[in-house]
C-alpha cells in the first residue's frame, strides 16, 4: 500500500525541508527556487484522507512556498497585533477604573472580569468556531473587541468599562480557540509543537510591546486614548486575518458560512462526554501546569515587596524572568517535536514546583532573582505545551467543541493560581502560599508523568491515500484512547 504518514520514511522530505526553512529562515528563499507545481521525478502528490464532512484535498504540506508564507504571516500576524492591544490595556484597566471613581476593591474586581469571562466563554467559543469557521470566528472576535474599546473611549463610565472588560474576555476566548483549531488542522503533526510554541512566543512578544506602546500613547495624549489604540490593533488583526487561507476543502466567504449552518454540528456536551477520559486525566494535569505557570506574576512581586526590594529592582528581576519566556519558546517546541511532549511537560512542571517550594528559603535579591529566572525558564520552555497536547488529543469530528472543553481546564488553572495565592496569603502567610502551590505542582508532576503520551500519535487527517485512491494506513485509534 502506497499511503504513508507525512514526513515519515519515504515521505516528501523536500517539502518538509521547505517548511523548516520557512519557519526558521523566512527570508532565505530566492527567486530561482523550484517553480510552483514542479516536483522531484518519481514523486507523486499524496492526497489527504479527508476529515468528517470535508472533501479530499491536496495536503497542506504540498502547497507552494508563497502560500505557506502567507499562512504563517496570517496566523502569527493577527496574534501579535491583538496581543499588543491586549497587553496595552489590561494593566490600565484598574487605573482607568480608579480614575472613574471606583474603590480599590471594585477596580480589582473589574480587572478580574477578563479572566472570568475567558473561562465562561470557552465552551460557547467552540460553538462559534464550528458555526462560522476558524477564520471568520477570529475576524468577528477582533471586530467585537474593536467596538468594545470604542465604547470605553466614548462612554467613559464604570459600567461601560466593566462590560467592555468582560466582552474582551469573551472575544479572547473565541480568538484563542479558533486560532488553536486552525493551527491544529493546518500544520502537520511533526511541526505542531513548534507552531504552537511560536504562537505562545508571539503572544509574549505582544505583551512586552503593548505596555511600551501604551506608555507612548499616554505620554502623547491621555490614558483613555490607550483603549482607542487597543481597538485599532484589533481592527488591524481582523484585516490581516482576512488574508488567512481557508482550510482545505472549505468554502469561503458568506457562502461558506451559510453552508456550515446547514451541516450537522455535534453537540458540545456529547463530544465532551465521549472524550471525558482524556479531559479528566490529561486535562486535569494541564490545569495543574497552568496553575503553576500563572502564579509567578503574582508571587514574585509580592515576595520582593515583603523583603524590602525596591520597585525598580523588582521590575528588573521580573523582566529578566520574562526574558527567558521570549528566548526559549522555540527550543521548547523543537524538543516536543523531536523527543515528545512528555520530555517538556513533566520536567518543566517539576522545576517550577521545586522553585516555588524553595522560594521561602530565598531572602536576598540574588536568590529571589535565581528562583524567578528558573520559573521563567520553565515557563518559556513549556510555551504552547497545553495547546499542543489539546491538539494531539482532539478528534477530527467535533474538534472545536473538544478544544473548547480542553481550554476550560487550561484557562481555569490560569485563573485559579492567583486566587489560591491570594486566599492562602490572607488566611496564613505568603510562604505558606508558595509551599501550597509548589505541593500542588508536585502532585501535577506525577499526574502528567502518568498520562502524557511519550510518543506523538498522528492525526487521522495526517494519513494519506495512495495514487490508486485506496486508503492509507489506518489511524492509530480514537483521540480518547491516545496515551
Secondary structure, 3 states (H helix, E strand, C coil): CCCCECCCCCCCHHHHHHHHHHHHCCCCCCCCCCCCCCCCCCCCCCEECCCCCCCCEECHHHCCHHHHHHHHHHHHHHHHHHHHHHHHHHHHHHHHHHHCCCCHHHHHHHHHHHHHHHHHHHHHHHHHHHHHCHHHHHHHHHHHHHHHHHHHHHHCCHHHHHHHHHHHHHHHHHHHHHHHHHHHHHCCHHHHHHHHHHHHHHHHHHHHHHHHHHHHHHHHCCCCHHHHHHHHHHHHHHHHHCCCCCCCCCCCHHHHHHHHHHCCCCCHHHHHHHCHHHHHHHHHHHHHHHHHHHCHHHHHHHHHHHCCCCHHHHHHHHHHHHHHHHHHHHHHHHHHHHHCCHHHHHHHHHHHHHHHHHHCCCCCHHHHHHHHHHHHHHHHHCCCHHHHHHHHHCCCCCHHHHHHHHHHHHHHHHHHHHHHHHHHHHHCCHHHHHHHHHHHHHHHHHHHHHHCCCCCCCCHHHEEECCCCCCCCCCCCCHHHCC
